[in-house]
Amino acid sequence: MVMYIIGTHGGETSWITLDAAYHCVAALFYLSASVLEALATITMFDGFTYRHYHENIAAVVFAYVATLLYVIHAVFSLIRWKSS
């Protein structure tokens, strides 16, 4: 990661492939986590307070925002991978 950040990798194709693969896998994991969090929020029972419900709603919204950002980065990584 440090080598990639400081640019010592030289822009080789293997690093570009690794970047694209990482962001695709991360987007998939974030999507699955956000869907599970949404499911947990929907199935909350009456024992939880209204505050807990709002916290879970916020967690779901931010999880979907993170998923969207990872998907966007994955698309740009795949475009860069295809052009290399």
N, C-alpha and C positions, 0 to 999 in steps of 0.2 A: 504494500500500500504506500509506504513512504517512497519507494523507488518510483512508483507511478506518479505520485504527487510532484516530486522534484524533477521529473522528466528524464531520469537516467535510463529508462527502458527504451528510449529511442523511437517510440511510436511503432514498434513491431506489431505485426498482425496478431500474434498470440496474445498480446496484452489487450488489444482491441476486442478480440474474441472473448477473453476472460471478462472484460468490462460488460460486454453485451449479455453474456450468459449470467453474470451476477445480477444485473438489473432485471432480467426476465424472471429469474428465480425469486428475487426479493419481491417483485410485483405480485407474483403468484402467492407467496407466503403472506404478504400484507393483505391481499384480497381475501384469503381464507380466514385470516384473523379478524378482519373487519366483518365478514359475514357471520362468523361465530359470535362476535360481540353483539351484533344486531339481533341475532337469534336469542342470546341470553337476555338482552334488554326487553325483547318482546315477551318472553316467557317469565318475566319477573312476577313473583306472587305478592300477595297483599302484605306480607311481613316487612317488606322494604319500605323505607320512607320515600317521600316525594323527592327529597334531595338526592338520594341514591339513583333514582330514575333519571334525574337531570344530569348527573355525572356520567351515567352510562350513555345517554344521548350524546353528550359532548364527546365522549370517547369514540362513539361510532362515527360521528361527523369527522373528527380529526383522523381516524383510521382510513376513512374513504378519501380524504384529502391526501394523505400520505401515499395511499395506493395509486391515486391519479398521478401524483408527481413521479412515482417510480415507473409507472407505465409510460409516461411522457419521456422520461430519461431512457427507458429501454428502447423506445421507438427511435430516438435520436442515436443511441448506441448501435442499433441494428442498421440504421442508414449509414453511419460511419463505417461499420464493419463491412457493409456491402460495397462501399466505394473504395475500400482499401485493397 
